[in-house]
Amino acid sequence: MTAVQDTLRATSAGFEVPALPDLLRRVLDVTSDPRSSSRDLERVIREDPGLVIELLRTVNSTRYGLRTPISAANHAIVLLGIPVVVSLVSGLLLLNAFRNQPGLDPNRLCAVWRNALACSGLVNVLGRRLPARQRDHAFLAALTQNVGQLALARHFQERYDALHRCGPFPAIVAERRRLGVDHAGVSAYLLDQWRFPREVIAIVEVHHEPERYGGDPREVLLVAVADGIDRVVTERPESLTLATRPPARCLERLASLGWTWSDLVAEREELLRPVTEASRLVHAHTR
């Protein structure tokens, strides 16, 4: 076994969540079927009573300003819409998987969760021009691309904290140099242990280096572009205008997905919505 594999095992030890991928797959199966309704999604979600409670608690928070509290999962699905509920439910599953892990800063957990919700929502918007199967792979990858950061934070603690202080998502080059592994590799390792689809694992492993992906490049580019837009919108929302001159690489990636910069600017409000919604959901859940 190589030193990298040893480190992967050590950093990932104890992160065994066998129910996570199975429930996510069933949720995605329902939402990818055009014949499915909100009732079908409700039936899947209700398999986890704790998840239903968390969903209703979040929807009934003061952030939504509902006059009458909602007491049924189906009502929540109708009110918020299936895409938002799928992202929220998937995010809650990830949050619950890591919530009780020792040595994790709650703020870091929330940052990873917010990014997962925002990027998965952006994948739904950006992936409208791609086949459903590719969107599904990218959606799952967007949700799970940074779970390895949580394992690294727990294992390396202060050493990782030093990297984290440089920004919310440390560069993988710095991780490799200082830790011997990077969060993308650890995320892929965890997903392999959870028996996620191999396509999703492959996307997550190279989501910061999409040129290394061996499958349809649009799948990994969906995740890379979504992650990039989330960072831009979060840090400088005013930059998403026609007056901005994005890097050539950004334009090339957009073109691969069937988008131009003008298209992106025209859909600005639609792209801002998942990012804003992600922050609102995390705030509502952790208040």
C-alpha positions, 0 to 999 in steps of 0.5 A: 500500500502506498503512503497516499493510500495509508493516509486516505485510510487514516483520514477516512477511518470511522466515516461509515455511512451505509444508508447515505448513498442508498437513500440519495439514489432513490431520491434521484431515481424518483426525481429523474422519472418524469412520471413521478410526483411530489407524493412519490418523493414524499414516500421516499423521504418518509423512510427516514422519519428523522429526515422528515422532522429536519425538513419540516423544522427548516421549512417552518423556520422564521426565514420563510415567514410562513403564517401557518406551520407546515406539518406534512412533507408533501406540503413542504415539497409543493411549497419549495419545489422538488429541486430545492427539496432534493438539494435540501434533503441530500444536504441534510443527509450529508450534514447528519453523516458528519455532524457527530464526528469529533474535532469538526468546527461547526462553521466548517461543516456549515460552509461545506454544506452551503457550498454543496447546496449552492453547487448542486442547485447551479448544476440543475440550472447549468445542466438543462441543456444536457442529458438527464443522466449527465446532470444526475452524475454532476448533481451528486458530485456537486453535493459530495465534492468537498466531504473530504475536507471534513475528513482532513479537518478531523484527522489533521486538525491544527495543521488543516486549520492553518490551511483553512485560514487561507480561505474557505476551500484550500488549494489542492496543491497546498493540501498535497504539499503539506498533508500528502493528500488532497480533499478531492482524493479523500472525497473520492475515497469516501464515496468509493467506501459508500459505493457511489456510482463510479462516474460520480467518484471519478468526477469528484476526484478530478473536479479541480482538474477537469482535464484529467477526467476520462469520461464525457468532459461536460459532466466534470465541467458542470461541477467545475463551472458551478463551483466557480460561479458559486465563488464569484457570486458569493464574493463579487455578485456584481461581476456577473455582468456583460461588462466583465471580461471572464478568463478564456478558460471560463468561456471555453468551459461554458461553451462546452456546456452550450452556454455563452457569457451573454447567456449566463448574464441573461440568466443572472437571477436564475443563477443567483437563486441557488446560492441565495437559497443555500445560504438561507437554508443553512441559516434556517437549519442552524439558527 
